[in-house]
Amino acid sequence: MDELNKYISKLREDFTKGKLNKEDVHQNPAIQFETWLNQAVEAKIPEVQAMTLSTVSKNNSPSSRIVYLREFGENQFYFYGNYGSRKALQLKENSSACLNFFWPQLERQIRIEGHVKICDDAISDSYFNGRPIESKIGAWASQQSEELDSREELDKCVEKFKNKFDGQEINRPPYWGGWVFTANYYEFWQGRKSRLHDRICYNLKNTDWSINRIAP
């Protein structure tokens, strides 16, 4: 452990791949997000759709996990999962949440704050119907965040639903679906030398976005 601590304490990376000025960003943060996401796609960054979702329980206990962005537009971001999971329970207790995208190959990250609510059934149905069969079976078989006695217990549940739906259409489970995250704050972060990074923030005030630079 001591050697590992010494190693990570000495890790240094000078970021030199770009800069970010207030004058250069779009007035609409949704369009700025789309621009950066498109550049990340063009750079062939793996798992470009992966984002950290942070939630807080009613007892102010935070929790973070990686989820996939599946659709976005007009300052709204969609993701999917089990409505009985830990994230679902925390979002039910406290709708405030935070998203974070990190693309180290571009030395960039985007932090977004906002509120989350459950999607309309039609949106969840449409997304679920486009999933691979194995993923549909998995949604039925996994009671996400519930304790399991063994991996075999999960495997048996998967087989049960494979047999149940053999040759049949697989509809969306009532306990699985989507959420829509609506943003009210963005921070676009571009790494710079000597930890003097560029940070440009958007704050929603009524219906208008204010844009400011903040210290690294």
MDTraj code that builds the backbone (N, CA, C; nanometers):
import mdtraj as md
import numpy as np

residues = "MET ASP GLU LEU ASN LYS TYR ILE SER LYS LEU ARG GLU ASP PHE THR LYS GLY LYS LEU ASN LYS GLU ASP VAL HIS GLN ASN PRO ALA ILE GLN PHE GLU THR TRP LEU ASN GLN ALA VAL GLU ALA LYS ILE PRO GLU VAL GLN ALA MET THR LEU SER THR VAL SER LYS ASN ASN SER PRO SER SER ARG ILE VAL TYR LEU ARG GLU PHE GLY GLU ASN GLN PHE TYR PHE TYR GLY ASN TYR GLY SER ARG LYS ALA LEU GLN LEU LYS GLU ASN SER SER ALA CYS LEU ASN PHE PHE TRP PRO GLN LEU GLU ARG GLN ILE ARG ILE GLU GLY HIS VAL LYS ILE CYS ASP ASP ALA ILE SER ASP SER TYR PHE ASN GLY ARG PRO ILE GLU SER LYS ILE GLY ALA TRP ALA SER GLN GLN SER GLU GLU LEU ASP SER ARG GLU GLU LEU ASP LYS CYS VAL GLU LYS PHE LYS ASN LYS PHE ASP GLY GLN GLU ILE ASN ARG PRO PRO TYR TRP GLY GLY TRP VAL PHE THR ALA ASN TYR TYR GLU PHE TRP GLN GLY ARG LYS SER ARG LEU HIS ASP ARG ILE CYS TYR ASN LEU LYS ASN THR ASP TRP SER ILE ASN ARG ILE ALA PRO".split()
xyz = np.array([
    [0.0834, -0.1207, 0.0000],
    [0.0000, 0.0000, 0.0000],
    [0.0867, 0.1255, 0.0000],
    [0.1942, 0.1260, 0.0786],
    [0.2802, 0.2439, 0.0866],
    [0.3396, 0.2774, -0.0502],
    [0.3854, 0.1728, -0.1217],
    [0.4447, 0.1959, -0.2532],
    [0.3410, 0.2498, -0.3505],
    [0.2199, 0.1987, -0.3426],
    [0.1139, 0.2455, -0.4308],
    [0.0773, 0.3909, -0.4003],
    [0.0740, 0.4244, -0.2714],
    [0.0465, 0.5630, -0.2338],
    [0.1556, 0.6574, -0.2834],
    [0.2813, 0.6126, -0.2746],
    [0.3912, 0.6945, -0.3244],
    [0.3780, 0.7157, -0.4745],
    [0.3380, 0.6087, -0.5429],
    [0.3242, 0.6154, -0.6881],
    [0.2159, 0.7145, -0.7290],
    [0.0958, 0.7014, -0.6698],
    [-0.0135, 0.7881, -0.7149],
    [0.0064, 0.9322, -0.6700],
    [0.0813, 0.9524, -0.5586],
    [0.1044, 1.0897, -0.5122],
    [0.1968, 1.1666, -0.6065],
    [0.2769, 1.0927, -0.6852],
    [0.3722, 1.1567, -0.7754],
    [0.3210, 1.1689, -0.9181],
    [0.2030, 1.1154, -0.9451],
    [0.1485, 1.1232, -1.0803],
    [0.1160, 1.2681, -1.1154],
    [0.1657, 1.3124, -1.2277],
    [0.1395, 1.4479, -1.2746],
    [0.1100, 1.4432, -1.4244],
    [0.0166, 1.5245, -1.4672],
    [-0.0165, 1.5339, -1.6092],
    [-0.0363, 1.6805, -1.6420],
    [0.0435, 1.7322, -1.7338],
    [0.0251, 1.8707, -1.7774],
    [-0.0655, 1.8702, -1.9002],
    [-0.1791, 1.9351, -1.8888],
    [-0.2767, 1.9343, -1.9960],
    [-0.2422, 2.0435, -2.0975],
    [-0.2324, 2.0043, -2.2232],
    [-0.1842, 2.0977, -2.3252],
    [-0.2659, 2.0929, -2.4551],
    [-0.3792, 2.0227, -2.4555],
    [-0.4479, 1.9961, -2.5818],
    [-0.5488, 2.1025, -2.6235],
    [-0.5749, 2.1991, -2.5389],
    [-0.6731, 2.2982, -2.5795],
    [-0.6893, 2.4093, -2.4788],
    [-0.7756, 2.5027, -2.5124],
    [-0.8115, 2.6109, -2.4216],
    [-0.9586, 2.6430, -2.4435],
    [-1.0168, 2.7159, -2.3485],
    [-1.1588, 2.7470, -2.3559],
    [-1.1797, 2.8900, -2.3078],
    [-1.2336, 2.9735, -2.3956],
    [-1.2606, 3.1124, -2.3629],
    [-1.4105, 3.1387, -2.3604],
    [-1.4499, 3.2271, -2.2749],
    [-1.5903, 3.2650, -2.2632],
    [-1.6448, 3.3159, -2.3963],
    [-1.5614, 3.3861, -2.4707],
    [-1.6046, 3.4446, -2.5977],
    [-1.6271, 3.3389, -2.7055],
    [-1.5722, 3.2199, -2.6858],
    [-1.5771, 3.1172, -2.7903],
    [-1.6931, 3.0192, -2.7740],
    [-1.7527, 3.0122, -2.6551],
    [-1.8577, 2.9131, -2.6335],
    [-1.9907, 2.9652, -2.6875],
    [-2.0798, 2.8725, -2.7160],
    [-2.2132, 2.9098, -2.7648],
    [-2.2973, 2.9645, -2.6502],
    [-2.3884, 3.0549, -2.6823],
    [-2.4744, 3.1135, -2.5800],
    [-2.5700, 3.0110, -2.5205],
    [-2.6001, 2.9075, -2.5954],
    [-2.6890, 2.8002, -2.5486],
    [-2.6043, 2.6823, -2.5030],
    [-2.6069, 2.6452, -2.3747],
    [-2.5217, 2.5355, -2.3273],
    [-2.5549, 2.4020, -2.3917],
    [-2.6802, 2.3834, -2.4334],
    [-2.7174, 2.2582, -2.4996],
    [-2.6424, 2.2420, -2.6308],
    [-2.6244, 2.3522, -2.7023],
    [-2.5493, 2.3469, -2.8285],
    [-2.4005, 2.3311, -2.8015],
    [-2.3500, 2.3953, -2.6955],
    [-2.2099, 2.3762, -2.6576],
    [-2.1844, 2.2309, -2.6194],
    [-2.2776, 2.1695, -2.5467],
    [-2.2645, 2.0279, -2.5117],
    [-2.2610, 1.9422, -2.6375],
    [-2.3532, 1.9686, -2.7293],
    [-2.3573, 1.8911, -2.8532],
    [-2.2270, 1.9038, -2.9308],
    [-2.1705, 2.0238, -2.9338],
    [-2.0437, 2.0458, -3.0034],
    [-1.9332, 1.9611, -2.9431],
    [-1.9215, 1.9652, -2.8118],
    [-1.8159, 1.8867, -2.7459],
    [-1.8400, 1.7372, -2.7593],
    [-1.9655, 1.6938, -2.7478],
    [-1.9941, 1.5511, -2.7632],
    [-1.9588, 1.5052, -2.9041],
    [-1.9938, 1.5854, -3.0035],
    [-1.9613, 1.5496, -3.1408],
    [-1.8103, 1.5395, -3.1612],
    [-1.7345, 1.6298, -3.0998],
    [-1.5889, 1.6234, -3.1103],
    [-1.5339, 1.4997, -3.0410],
    [-1.5970, 1.4608, -2.9306],
    [-1.5547, 1.3388, -2.8610],
    [-1.5841, 1.2150, -2.9460],
    [-1.6977, 1.2152, -3.0154],
    [-1.7315, 1.1045, -3.1061],
    [-1.6305, 1.0978, -3.2204],
    [-1.5996, 1.2130, -3.2795],
    [-1.5031, 1.2180, -3.3901],
    [-1.3647, 1.1726, -3.3456],
    [-1.3322, 1.1949, -3.2176],
    [-1.2031, 1.1516, -3.1630],
    [-1.2021, 1.0033, -3.1289],
    [-1.3165, 0.9375, -3.1509],
    [-1.3306, 0.7938, -3.1252],
    [-1.2989, 0.7578, -2.9797],
    [-1.3461, 0.8409, -2.8885],
    [-1.3280, 0.8126, -2.7467],
    [-1.4162, 0.6955, -2.7070],
    [-1.3613, 0.5920, -2.6440],
    [-1.4438, 0.4775, -2.6040],
    [-1.5444, 0.5154, -2.4957],
    [-1.6613, 0.4516, -2.5014],
    [-1.7672, 0.4756, -2.4031],
    [-1.7979, 0.6248, -2.3916],
    [-1.8061, 0.6903, -2.5052],
    [-1.8255, 0.8361, -2.5054],
    [-1.9571, 0.8751, -2.4397],
    [-2.0520, 0.7824, -2.4377],
    [-2.1843, 0.8094, -2.3799],
    [-2.1899, 0.7844, -2.2299],
    [-2.0803, 0.7371, -2.1716],
    [-2.0778, 0.7073, -2.0286],
    [-2.0731, 0.8361, -1.9467],
    [-2.1564, 0.8431, -1.8441],
    [-2.1586, 0.9615, -1.7577],
    [-2.1773, 0.9163, -1.6131],
    [-2.1156, 0.9892, -1.5225],
    [-2.1346, 0.9638, -1.3804],
    [-2.2627, 1.0336, -1.3363],
    [-2.3534, 0.9561, -1.2784],
    [-2.4768, 1.0101, -1.2220],
    [-2.4628, 1.0103, -1.0707],
    [-2.4714, 1.1276, -1.0097],
    [-2.4638, 1.1398, -0.8640],
    [-2.6011, 1.1786, -0.8091],
    [-2.6423, 1.1066, -0.7055],
    [-2.7708, 1.1310, -0.6410],
    [-2.7491, 1.1444, -0.4912],
    [-2.8508, 1.1952, -0.4218],
    [-2.8432, 1.2144, -0.2768],
    [-2.9743, 1.1659, -0.2156],
    [-2.9635, 1.0855, -0.1091],
    [-3.0825, 1.0338, -0.0429],
    [-3.1470, 1.1408, 0.0446],
    [-3.2619, 1.1068, 0.0999],
    [-3.3301, 1.2007, 0.1896],
    [-3.2497, 1.2261, 0.3166],
    [-3.1548, 1.1351, 0.3470],
    [-3.0668, 1.1528, 0.4633],
    [-2.9344, 1.2182, 0.4249],
    [-2.9294, 1.2756, 0.3054],
    [-2.8106, 1.3463, 0.2562],
    [-2.6911, 1.2550, 0.2350],
    [-2.7191, 1.1291, 0.2030],
    [-2.6120, 1.0343, 0.1723],
    [-2.5923, 1.0300, 0.0202],
    [-2.4729, 1.0701, -0.0290],
    [-2.4510, 1.0734, -0.1739],
    [-2.4157, 0.9358, -0.2295],
    [-2.4408, 0.9194, -0.3570],
    [-2.4069, 0.7954, -0.4262],
    [-2.3821, 0.8266, -0.5726],
    [-2.2799, 0.7631, -0.6321],
    [-2.2467, 0.7862, -0.7728],
    [-2.2299, 0.6539, -0.8446],
    [-2.2619, 0.6556, -0.9742],
    [-2.2433, 0.5378, -1.0575],
    [-2.2370, 0.5826, -1.2039],
    [-2.1821, 0.4976, -1.2897],
    [-2.1777, 0.5266, -1.4319],
    [-2.3060, 0.4753, -1.4968],
    [-2.3706, 0.5608, -1.5732],
    [-2.4852, 0.5208, -1.6550],
    [-2.4591, 0.5697, -1.7974],
    [-2.5401, 0.5230, -1.8920],
    [-2.5240, 0.5633, -2.0314],
    [-2.6266, 0.6681, -2.0708],
    [-2.5780, 0.7744, -2.1343],
    [-2.6674, 0.8706, -2.1974],
    [-2.7237, 0.8065, -2.3234],
    [-2.8561, 0.8068, -2.3375],
    [-2.9189, 0.7426, -2.4526],
    [-2.9860, 0.8409, -2.5476],
    [-3.0118, 0.9618, -2.5007],
    [-3.0713, 1.0652, -2.5848],
    [-3.0546, 1.1989, -2.5135],
    [-3.0456, 1.3059, -2.5914],
    [-3.0353, 1.4381, -2.5297],
    [-3.0920, 1.5416, -2.6258],
    [-3.1227, 1.6582, -2.5717],
    [-3.1710, 1.7694, -2.6526],
    [-3.2417, 1.8714, -2.5669],
    [-3.2232, 2.0012, -2.6007],
    [-3.2910, 2.1092, -2.5288],
    [-3.2686, 2.1010, -2.3778],
    [-3.1427, 2.0775, -2.3397],
    [-3.1028, 2.0730, -2.1981],
    [-3.1676, 1.9586, -2.1207],
    [-3.2040, 1.8518, -2.1914],
    [-3.2577, 1.7324, -2.1268],
    [-3.1742, 1.6112, -2.1670],
    [-3.1557, 1.5214, -2.0707],
    [-3.0695, 1.4049, -2.0882],
    [-3.1444, 1.2805, -2.0382],
    [-3.1458, 1.1752, -2.1187],
    [-3.2249, 1.0566, -2.0879],
    [-3.1348, 0.9373, -2.0559],
    [-3.1714, 0.8644, -1.9517],
    [-3.1032, 0.7395, -1.9174],
    [-3.2071, 0.6410, -1.8641],
    [-3.1688, 0.5130, -1.8541],
    [-3.2670, 0.4080, -1.8261],
    [-3.2145, 0.3109, -1.7216],
    [-3.3072, 0.2430, -1.6552],
    [-3.2687, 0.1442, -1.5556],
    [-3.3891, 0.0916, -1.4789],
    [-3.3596, 0.0279, -1.3670],
    [-3.4617, -0.0358, -1.2848],
    [-3.5188, 0.0638, -1.1848],
    [-3.6513, 0.0706, -1.1764],
    [-3.7159, 0.1653, -1.0858],
    [-3.7101, 0.1222, -0.9392],
    [-3.6531, 0.0054, -0.9134],
    [-3.6336, -0.0381, -0.7756],
    [-3.4900, -0.0271, -0.7294],
    [-3.4041, 0.0266, -0.8144],
    [-3.2616, 0.0360, -0.7824],
    [-3.2340, 0.1457, -0.6805],
    [-3.1103, 0.1470, -0.6325],
    [-3.0715, 0.2489, -0.5344],
    [-3.0841, 0.3890, -0.5927],
    [-3.0399, 0.4055, -0.7181],
    [-3.0495, 0.5385, -0.7790],
    [-3.1947, 0.5813, -0.7932],
    [-3.2815, 0.4851, -0.8272],
    [-3.4229, 0.5177, -0.8427],
    [-3.4847, 0.5625, -0.7108],
    [-3.4519, 0.4907, -0.6031],
    [-3.5069, 0.5264, -0.4717],
    [-3.4565, 0.6637, -0.4273],
    [-3.3277, 0.6916, -0.4529],
    [-3.2747, 0.8220, -0.4136],
    [-3.3358, 0.9339, -0.4970],
    [-3.3564, 0.9098, -0.6244],
    [-3.4178, 1.0124, -0.7083],
    [-3.5634, 1.0363, -0.6704],
    [-3.6287, 0.9334, -0.6196],
    [-3.7659, 0.9506, -0.5712],
    [-3.7674, 1.0366, -0.4450],
    [-3.6659, 1.0195, -0.3613],
    [-3.6565, 1.0965, -0.2371],
    [-3.6082, 1.2394, -0.2610],
    [-3.5189, 1.2527, -0.3593],
    [-3.4566, 1.3835, -0.3861],
    [-3.4283, 1.3908, -0.5361],
    [-3.5010, 1.4741, -0.6066],
    [-3.4906, 1.4772, -0.7533],
    [-3.3664, 1.5508, -0.8031],
    [-3.2939, 1.6182, -0.7146],
    [-3.1716, 1.6873, -0.7559],
    [-3.0613, 1.5859, -0.7847],
    [-2.9873, 1.6112, -0.8921],
    [-2.8812, 1.5175, -0.9305],
    [-2.7747, 1.5914, -1.0093],
    [-2.6657, 1.5198, -1.0384],
    [-2.5545, 1.5765, -1.1133],
    [-2.5034, 1.4728, -1.2124],
    [-2.4696, 1.5186, -1.3321],
    [-2.4065, 1.4347, -1.4337],
    [-2.2638, 1.4831, -1.4560],
    [-2.1734, 1.3896, -1.4871],
    [-2.0367, 1.4289, -1.5189],
    [-1.9847, 1.3427, -1.6337],
    [-1.9397, 1.4078, -1.7393],
    [-1.8733, 1.3411, -1.8510],
    [-1.7241, 1.3725, -1.8414],
    [-1.6406, 1.2697, -1.8591],
    [-1.4958, 1.2900, -1.8547],
    [-1.4341, 1.2228, -1.9758],
    [-1.3686, 1.3039, -2.0600],
    [-1.3038, 1.2555, -2.1813],
    [-1.1562, 1.2896, -2.1736],
    [-1.0751, 1.2053, -2.1073],
    [-0.9342, 1.2386, -2.0833],
    [-0.8542, 1.2563, -2.2112],
    [-0.8930, 1.1874, -2.3188],
    [-0.8180, 1.2017, -2.4439],
    [-0.8245, 1.3449, -2.4972],
    [-0.9303, 1.4164, -2.4641],
    [-0.9446, 1.5566, -2.5041],
    [-0.9147, 1.6524, -2.3884],
    [-0.8818, 1.5948, -2.2724],
    [-0.8564, 1.6727, -2.1505],
    [-0.9759, 1.7631, -2.1189],
    [-1.0948, 1.7013, -2.1216],
    [-1.2184, 1.7751, -2.0995],
    [-1.3112, 1.7001, -2.0057],
    [-1.3901, 1.7763, -1.9332],
    [-1.5035, 1.7194, -1.8635],
    [-1.6173, 1.8210, -1.8631],
    [-1.7380, 1.7679, -1.8493],
    [-1.8575, 1.8511, -1.8420],
    [-1.9364, 1.8080, -1.7195],
    [-1.9651, 1.9027, -1.6323],
    [-2.0466, 1.8766, -1.5138],
    [-2.1796, 1.9482, -1.5312],
    [-2.2884, 1.8764, -1.5051],
    [-2.4222, 1.9306, -1.5272],
    [-2.5071, 1.9020, -1.4040],
    [-2.5725, 2.0047, -1.3522],
    [-2.6628, 1.9887, -1.2384],
    [-2.8064, 2.0125, -1.2843],
    [-2.9004, 1.9462, -1.2145],
    [-3.0401, 1.9637, -1.2510],
    [-3.1320, 1.8765, -1.1695],
    [-3.2501, 1.8517, -1.2249],
    [-3.3531, 1.7723, -1.1587],
    [-3.3983, 1.6601, -1.2513],
    [-3.4424, 1.5505, -1.1898],
    [-3.4757, 1.4297, -1.2645],
    [-3.6199, 1.3886, -1.2368],
    [-3.6867, 1.3408, -1.3411],
    [-3.8180, 1.2807, -1.3230],
    [-3.8298, 1.1595, -1.4146],
    [-3.9243, 1.0728, -1.3861],
    [-3.9459, 0.9524, -1.4667],
    [-4.0027, 0.9913, -1.6035],
    [-3.9570, 0.9218, -1.7061],
    [-4.0039, 0.9462, -1.8426],
    [-4.1504, 0.9046, -1.8591],
    [-4.2104, 0.9569, -1.9639],
    [-4.3394, 0.9056, -2.0071],
    [-4.3244, 0.7600, -2.0500],
    [-4.4285, 0.6813, -2.0277],
    [-4.4237, 0.5398, -2.0632],
    [-4.3907, 0.5185, -2.2110],
    [-4.4439, 0.6038, -2.2970],
    [-4.4217, 0.5870, -2.4404],
    [-4.2736, 0.5980, -2.4759],
    [-4.2019, 0.6882, -2.4083],
    [-4.0588, 0.7040, -2.4329],
    [-3.9830, 0.5804, -2.3854],
    [-4.0192, 0.5319, -2.2660],
    [-3.9528, 0.4126, -2.2131],
    [-3.9817, 0.2910, -2.3001],
    [-4.1063, 0.2780, -2.3454],
    [-4.1430, 0.1645, -2.4312],
    [-4.0640, 0.1676, -2.5614],
    [-4.0533, 0.2859, -2.6207],
    [-3.9828, 0.2991, -2.7480],
    [-3.8364, 0.2594, -2.7340],
    [-3.7710, 0.3049, -2.6268],
    [-3.6313, 0.2693, -2.6073],
    [-3.6172, 0.1192, -2.5800],
    [-3.7023, 0.0656, -2.4916],
    [-3.6927, -0.0763, -2.4559],
    [-3.7114, -0.1649, -2.5782],
    [-3.8056, -0.1290, -2.6650],
    [-3.8335, -0.2117, -2.7820],
    [-3.7163, -0.2179, -2.8780],
    [-3.6265, -0.1207, -2.8722],
    [-3.5089, -0.1206, -2.9580],
    [-3.3881, -0.1909, -2.8984],
    [-3.4006, -0.2416, -2.7770],
    [-3.2867, -0.3077, -2.7119],
    [-3.2681, -0.4498, -2.7664],
    [-3.1454, -0.5052, -2.7576],
    [-3.1242, -0.6454, -2.7944],
    [-3.2054, -0.7382, -2.7038],
    [-3.2371, -0.8558, -2.7538],
    [-3.3180, -0.9516, -2.6774],
    [-3.2533, -0.9828, -2.5431],
    [-3.1196, -1.0018, -2.5429],
    [-3.0512, -1.0367, -2.4180],
    [-3.0676, -0.9266, -2.3131],
    [-3.0655, -0.8009, -2.3582],
    [-3.0821, -0.6896, -2.2647],
    [-3.2255, -0.6829, -2.2132],
    [-3.3213, -0.7163, -2.2975],
    [-3.4606, -0.7198, -2.2531],
    [-3.4799, -0.8270, -2.1460],
    [-3.4228, -0.9447, -2.1708],
    [-3.4303, -1.0534, -2.0715],
    [-3.3642, -1.0100, -1.9413],
    [-3.2484, -0.9438, -1.9526],
    [-3.1769, -0.8987, -1.8334],
    [-3.2584, -0.8019, -1.7505],
    [-3.3337, -0.7143, -1.8168],
    [-3.4171, -0.6186, -1.7437],
    [-3.5238, -0.6901, -1.6625],
    [-3.5801, -0.7976, -1.7171],
    [-3.6798, -0.8768, -1.6430],
    [-3.6147, -0.9554, -1.5293],
    [-3.4948, -1.0081, -1.5527],
    [-3.4344, -1.1021, -1.4580],
    [-3.3690, -1.0355, -1.3384],
    [-3.3181, -0.9118, -1.3565],
    [-3.2408, -0.8486, -1.2490],
    [-3.3263, -0.7542, -1.1664],
    [-3.3373, -0.7827, -1.0400],
    [-3.3975, -0.6897, -0.9438],
    [-3.2840, -0.6038, -0.8910],
    [-3.2487, -0.5036, -0.9675],
    [-3.1259, -0.4276, -0.9457],
    [-3.1133, -0.3755, -0.8029],
    [-2.9946, -0.3922, -0.7483],
    [-2.9552, -0.3484, -0.6138],
    [-3.0063, -0.4407, -0.5024],
    [-3.0863, -0.5437, -0.5376],
    [-3.1293, -0.6407, -0.4367],
    [-3.0178, -0.7416, -0.4106],
    [-3.0083, -0.7904, -0.2872],
    [-2.9023, -0.8845, -0.2506],
    [-2.9267, -1.0217, -0.3138],
    [-2.8183, -1.0838, -0.3639],
    [-2.8230, -1.2172, -0.4232],
    [-2.7419, -1.3143, -0.3382],
    [-2.7887, -1.4374, -0.3286],
    [-2.7119, -1.5394, -0.2578],
    [-2.5913, -1.5846, -0.3384],
    [-2.6032, -1.5811, -0.4730],
    [-2.4943, -1.6266, -0.5590],
    [-2.5189, -1.5796, -0.7017],
    [-2.4157, -1.5908, -0.7851],
    [-2.4308, -1.5619, -0.9272],
    [-2.5273, -1.6615, -0.9917],
    [-2.5261, -1.7831, -0.9402],
    [-2.6138, -1.8868, -0.9957],
    [-2.7610, -1.8484, -0.9815],
    [-2.7948, -1.7793, -0.8744],
    [-2.9327, -1.7353, -0.8552],
    [-2.9759, -1.6427, -0.9688],
    [-2.8867, -1.5524, -1.0074],
    [-2.9165, -1.4618, -1.1180],
    [-2.9254, -1.5388, -1.2491],
    [-2.8323, -1.6305, -1.2716],
    [-2.8331, -1.7082, -1.3954],
    [-2.9619, -1.7887, -1.4106],
    [-3.0108, -1.8450, -1.3009],
    [-3.1357, -1.9210, -1.3054],
    [-3.2541, -1.8314, -1.3396],
    [-3.2509, -1.7118, -1.2889],
    [-3.3585, -1.6167, -1.3172],
    [-3.3570, -1.5772, -1.4651],
    [-3.2373, -1.5601, -1.5196],
    [-3.2254, -1.5300, -1.6622],
    [-3.2835, -1.6438, -1.7452],
    [-3.2491, -1.7667, -1.7108],
    [-3.3010, -1.8825, -1.7843],
    [-3.4529, -1.8919, -1.7738],
    [-3.5062, -1.8582, -1.6566],
    [-3.6514, -1.8622, -1.6373],
    [-3.7212, -1.7682, -1.7345],
    [-3.6686, -1.6490, -1.7486],
    [-3.7338, -1.5531, -1.8377],
    [-3.7049, -1.5827, -1.9847],
    [-3.5910, -1.6439, -2.0141],
    [-3.5668, -1.6891, -2.1509],
    [-3.6725, -1.7896, -2.1925],
    [-3.7025, -1.8815, -2.1036],
    [-3.8042, -1.9831, -2.1332],
    [-3.9435, -1.9203, -2.1404],
    [-3.9703, -1.8270, -2.0517],
    [-4.1025, -1.7637, -2.0474],
    [-4.1319, -1.6885, -2.1766],
    [-4.0312, -1.6205, -2.2299],
    [-4.0523, -1.5368, -2.3476],
    [-4.0079, -1.6038, -2.4776],
    [-3.9777, -1.7320, -2.4731],
    [-3.9310, -1.8022, -2.5925],
    [-4.0330, -1.7901, -2.7060],
    [-3.9899, -1.7259, -2.8139],
    [-4.0774, -1.7113, -2.9296],
    [-4.1847, -1.6052, -2.9146],
    [-4.1797, -1.5282, -2.8061],
    [-4.2812, -1.4259, -2.7816],
    [-4.2188, -1.2861, -2.7830],
    [-4.3050, -1.1875, -2.8022],
    [-4.2594, -1.0500, -2.7910],
    [-4.2307, -1.0186, -2.6444],
    [-4.1213, -0.9473, -2.6197],
    [-4.0818, -0.9135, -2.4828],
    [-4.1180, -0.7683, -2.4570],
    [-4.2192, -0.7464, -2.3758],
    [-4.2587, -0.6106, -2.3406],
    [-4.1749, -0.5582, -2.2243],
    [-4.1767, -0.4287, -2.2055],
    [-4.1003, -0.3647, -2.0978],
    [-4.1578, -0.4026, -1.9614],
    [-4.0711, -0.4432, -1.8670],
    [-4.1199, -0.4698, -1.7308],
    [-4.1766, -0.3432, -1.6680],
    [-4.2778, -0.3552, -1.5834],
    [-4.3346, -0.2348, -1.5207],
    [-4.2374, -0.1659, -1.4252],
    [-4.1336, -0.2370, -1.3828],
    [-4.0362, -0.1826, -1.2888],
    [-3.9080, -0.1356, -1.3577],
    [-3.9147, -0.1147, -1.4886],
    [-3.7960, -0.0729, -1.5645],
    [-3.8368, 0.0367, -1.6618],
    [-3.7511, 0.1406, -1.6749],
    [-3.7838, 0.2474, -1.7683],
    [-3.6815, 0.3591, -1.7625],
    [-3.7234, 0.4758, -1.8074],
    [-3.6301, 0.5862, -1.8212],
    [-3.6557, 0.7018, -1.7279],
    [-3.5543, 0.7863, -1.7204],
    [-3.5621, 0.9139, -1.6493],
    [-3.5194, 1.0242, -1.7456],
    [-3.5697, 1.1437, -1.7227],
    [-3.5239, 1.2604, -1.7966],
    [-3.4657, 1.3604, -1.6969],
    [-3.3419, 1.3994, -1.7217],
    [-3.2676, 1.4947, -1.6399],
    [-3.2750, 1.6301, -1.7095],
    [-3.3238, 1.7314, -1.6396],
    [-3.3334, 1.8666, -1.6962],
    [-3.2297, 1.9559, -1.6298],
    [-3.1419, 2.0130, -1.7094],
    [-3.0268, 2.0878, -1.6579],
    [-3.0626, 2.2305, -1.6192],
    [-2.9999, 2.2774, -1.5113],
    [-3.0070, 2.4200, -1.4757],
    [-2.8682, 2.4795, -1.4516],
    [-2.7637, 2.3979, -1.4705],
    [-2.6263, 2.4449, -1.4524],
    [-2.5333, 2.3554, -1.5334],
    [-2.4374, 2.4173, -1.6010],
    [-2.3320, 2.3442, -1.6737],
    [-2.1966, 2.4016, -1.6347],
    [-2.0970, 2.3143, -1.6324],
    [-1.9580, 2.3595, -1.6258],
    [-1.8780, 2.2849, -1.7307],
    [-1.8181, 2.3592, -1.8224],
    [-1.7301, 2.3028, -1.9248],
    [-1.5862, 2.3258, -1.8809],
    [-1.5138, 2.2170, -1.8670],
    [-1.3779, 2.2189, -1.8115],
    [-1.2793, 2.1738, -1.9175],
    [-1.1794, 2.2589, -1.9434],
    [-1.0717, 2.2249, -2.0354],
    [-0.9408, 2.2277, -1.9593],
    [-0.8695, 2.1155, -1.9580],
    [-0.7438, 2.1083, -1.8862],
    [-0.6389, 2.2018, -1.9448],
    [-0.5603, 2.2649, -1.8563],
    [-0.4506, 2.3537, -1.8984],
    [-0.3267, 2.3227, -1.8150],
    [-0.2154, 2.3788, -1.8543],
    [-0.0891, 2.3542, -1.7851],
    [-0.0935, 2.4031, -1.6406],
    [-0.0163, 2.3347, -1.5563],
    [0.0045, 2.3731, -1.4167],
    [-0.1253, 2.3827, -1.3364],
    [-0.2235, 2.3040, -1.3762],
    [-0.3538, 2.2996, -1.3077],
    [-0.4311, 2.4318, -1.3166],
    [-0.3922, 2.5188, -1.4091],
    [-0.4639, 2.6446, -1.4278],
    [-0.5681, 2.6257, -1.5384],
    [-0.6643, 2.5421, -1.5081],
    [-0.7614, 2.4975, -1.6070],
    [-0.8612, 2.6074, -1.6437],
    [-0.9230, 2.5911, -1.7598],
    [-1.0326, 2.6782, -1.8012],
    [-1.1648, 2.6171, -1.7567],
    [-1.2474, 2.6982, -1.6910],
    [-1.3791, 2.6527, -1.6444],
    [-1.4822, 2.7593, -1.6818],
    [-1.5715, 2.7242, -1.7714],
    [-1.6773, 2.8133, -1.8152],
    [-1.8113, 2.7559, -1.7697],
    [-1.8889, 2.8376, -1.6982],
    [-2.0130, 2.7902, -1.6365],
    [-2.1340, 2.8635, -1.6924],
    [-2.2436, 2.7894, -1.6993],
    [-2.3732, 2.8445, -1.7387],
    [-2.4701, 2.8268, -1.6216],
    [-2.5354, 2.9339, -1.5800],
    [-2.6382, 2.9283, -1.4760],
    [-2.7716, 2.9726, -1.5350],
    [-2.8756, 2.8942, -1.5099],
    [-3.0081, 2.9285, -1.5590],
    [-3.0764, 3.0231, -1.4603],
    [-3.1146, 3.1407, -1.5099],
    [-3.1863, 3.2385, -1.4284],
    [-3.3154, 3.2706, -1.5006],
    [-3.4269, 3.2270, -1.4421],
    [-3.5575, 3.2339, -1.5080],
    [-3.5506, 3.1538, -1.6382],
    [-3.5482, 3.2191, -1.7520],
    [-3.5392, 3.1456, -1.8787],
    [-3.4100, 3.1768, -1.9544],
    [-3.3192, 3.2498, -1.8903],
    [-3.1960, 3.2903, -1.9575],
    [-3.0744, 3.2266, -1.8901],
    [-2.9712, 3.2026, -1.9712],
    [-2.8469, 3.1467, -1.9221],
    [-2.7419, 3.2571, -1.9075],
    [-2.6819, 3.2669, -1.7893],
    [-2.5664, 3.3554, -1.7712],
    [-2.4413, 3.2719, -1.7855],
    [-2.3348, 3.3335, -1.8419],
    [-2.2105, 3.2617, -1.8687],
    [-2.0975, 3.3310, -1.7946],
    [-2.0196, 3.2511, -1.7199],
    [-1.9113, 3.3075, -1.6398],
    [-1.7906, 3.2147, -1.6412],
    [-1.6736, 3.2750, -1.6260],
    [-1.5520, 3.1982, -1.6019],
    [-1.5306, 3.1897, -1.4518],
    [-1.4896, 3.0721, -1.4019],
    [-1.4568, 3.0578, -1.2610],
    [-1.3134, 3.0083, -1.2473],
    [-1.2544, 3.0329, -1.1309],
    [-1.1145, 2.9979, -1.1065],
    [-1.0956, 2.8477, -1.1071],
    [-0.9786, 2.8013, -1.1510],
    [-0.9515, 2.6577, -1.1547],
    [-0.9303, 2.5999, -1.0151],
])
top = md.Topology()
chain = top.add_chain()
for i, resn in enumerate(residues, 1):
    res = top.add_residue(resn, chain, resSeq=i)
    for name in ("N", "CA", "C"):
        top.add_atom(name, md.element.get_by_symbol(name[0]), res)
traj = md.Trajectory(xyz[None], top)
